[in-house]
């Protein structure tokens, strides 16, 4: 081939080799993340994390224990439960939704995918005070888990899709525990007993031979269902029908990977518990409405020192902190540094666009889901007895211990090989009795 005048053959050959190399690079190893020193990279000034493996992902639940319960249940698809009053932090919302599903199984009814009531500060973001389940959890995962583990249950994605809705009776409001309180001082009844009371209650609104769907709106049910009246295998797995939404899982995985690389931790992030790595603590110092017995532990000075003492006993100098009140995190970091502890938090570990996305796109309750996931994996965990968030983390972690039965017998409220909940033993029996792990 004849080259234009003035073009050196040697340079032309080298240019051709370079172009061929670039073509091969793009064709066989396509670069989705460009090095930050390339001037035409529009994000060159922003640290970027590589796409993190979804270490918090798991498949839809296929539970033989739940299948067994559903197979013994007498089903009545004309009864449909709507549950849209679940509110509070992730632990409270999660437990309320799980109770709703459990009551639906108890009566053999149909279920509209639950909705979540958002806190007042966030209502304007959603146009009303309720929003979809995927505000916190993966909707498809719930549906697929119930289809696999309880195939007899009919599930509607929205109330508007209930079959023959135009002929429906209701919705009729029912606070689930109101039935139990008629016959039980504790307000708790096993599923079979509650089922009988439910159908007796229903007769005052709808005749036994009524035609058309019967819609019952269940009120918020939080710490009122006696979970241990179910089979142990049922209790251990039931909570897995709920899984945190994917984008939050990705951010939590990014936090963990950054923490691991920043502090050179020799850990496998996919392990359920990261041994000999760092302590996780949850500050719960908002004392509004707390009984007097909990007031002392709600003090920051008391709580923070207990946590640092626990880190010292665990021989771990790295601490991951989360808090109900974000302004206490910098204070804890400073106080811990005076005792030679290194403390970090999610906003320290998320960089650039990841950090901006978290702060811009997610509410406070959604941001707390990142902490919820991180704390589930810490080497050691500390919380206090009046905190539902701390209890839910500790109970979920308990599944990975070999302890069985003595975790409530120690000098503190809850004490196993992985977690410690501070407080007077037995002072909050509702959490171990009624919170799904």
TADA-V971186 format. One line per field, one symbol per residue. phi: phi as a letter, one per 40 degrees, with the letter a starting at -180 (. if undefined). A space follows every 50 residues. Layout:
# TADA-V971186
phi: ???
This chain:
# TADA-V971186
phi: .cccdgcccccccccccccccccccccbadccbcccccccccbccbcbcc dccccbcacdcbbcccdccccccccbcccbcbbbbcahcccccdcccccd cccccdcgccbcdcbbcccdcbdccbgacbacdcdbbcccccccccccca ccccbbcaccccdfdcbcchcbcacdccccccbbccgbacdcccdccccc ccccbbccbccgcbbbcccdbbbbccccccddccccbdcccbbddccccc ccccdcccccccbfccbbccccbccfbacbbbcbbcccgccdcccccccd cccccdccccccccgbcbbbbbacbdcccdccdcccccbgbbbbadcccc bfcdcccccccbcdcccccccdccccbccabbabccccdccccccccdcc bccahbcbbccbcaabcbabbcicdgcbcccccbbcc
